[in-house]
Amino acid sequence: ILNGNTPFFVNATAGSTVAGAFDDCNALAEIAERYRCWLHVDGALGASFLLARGEDPYDSLTRGMEKADSISWNLHKLLGVPLQCSALLCRHPGCLKAAHEEQHGSEAFPCLSPLDT
């Protein structure tokens, strides 16, 4: 910003793989809002704690994640899913479909149907 660059994306970590660290999603959401950036939460590990909202210590760990534009979630990490299973959740309806169509996704990936996004 000081050099005239415009940020477009803020990434919050919710449960790092090595240390289990959680970023302050509320603080990062304020920054994202101030600069009109997309807020993504890497919840590969920590998004599973959203299922325990309202219970300490999970409530304090997940506070602010609801403000994210998108959240990635690996269900195999804490939920006992036997195979790798990942999800990308987005609060904006049609966003993922539009992203696939933007770069002529239907031409690059003719096997995809609208149901895939």
N, C-alpha and C positions, 0 to 999 in steps of 0.2 A: 504494500500500500504506500509506504514511504517513497518507493521508487516509481510510483505511477502504475503499478500493476493492480489488476482487479481480481480479487479472489472470487471463485465460483463455487467452492466446495469446502465443507468442514467435515472432518471425520472424527467421530468419537469411538473410543474402544470400550467395549463392555465385556470385561473378562478376558484379559490377555492370556494367551496359551501358557506362557512360562510362569508368570507371577500372579495371574488372576486379577490384574489391576483393572480398575474401572475409572474412566474419565468422568468428570462432573458434567453430565449431559445438560443440566440447566444452564451452566455458565457457557458452554459451547453453543447452546441454542440461542442465547442472547447475542453472541458474536455473529452467528449465522443470520439472525434476523436483522441485526444492525447493518450488515453488508449485503443483505439480500442474497445469501448463499444457500445452497442445498445442504441440509444436514443429514449425513448418513451415519448410522450407528453400526459398527462392526460388532454384532452381537453373536458371533459364531459360537461362543461359549456362554456368554451372559444373558442372551435373550431368553433362555429357558427359565431364568429367574422371574420373568414377567408372569409366569403361571402361579407364582407365590406372592403376588402383590398384596400389600396389606399386612404381611408378616415380616417382622424384623429377623435378620438383617437384610432380607431381600428387597424390602420396600425402599430402603435408603440406597441400595446399590442400583436400582432401576429407575430412580426418580429422574424425570426429565426425558426418558427415552420415548415417551409418548409424543414429544415435540418433533421427533425426527421425520424427515421426508421419506427416508427409507431405512430399513433394518435388514441386515443379513443374519441368518440363523442356521446353525448346523445342529439338526435334531439328533444326530448320532452321538454328539459329545456328552450330553447329560441325560438324555431321555431314553437311553437303552435301545435305540433303533439299531438293528444289527448291521445294516449297510450304510455307506455314506449317504446322507440325506440332507440337502441344503435347501433353504428357501430365501427368496428375496421379497420382502414385503414393502409395498409402496403405498403411501397415503393418497396419492393422486390417481384417481380412476383414469384408466386408459394410457397412463404414462409408459408402461412397459411395451404395450402394443405400438404406441407412437415411436418409441425408440427403435424398435425393430423395423418399422416402415421407413424411417428417416433416411437410411442409407441403402434404400432399395433392398431391404432385408428379404423380401419375398423372392427376389431374383437370386440373391446369394444363397438363400436357404429355402429352396422350393418345397422341401418336405415339411416345413413348419406350417401349422394351421393357426388361425387366430386363437384357438383353444390352448396353444402352447404358451401364450403370454397372458 
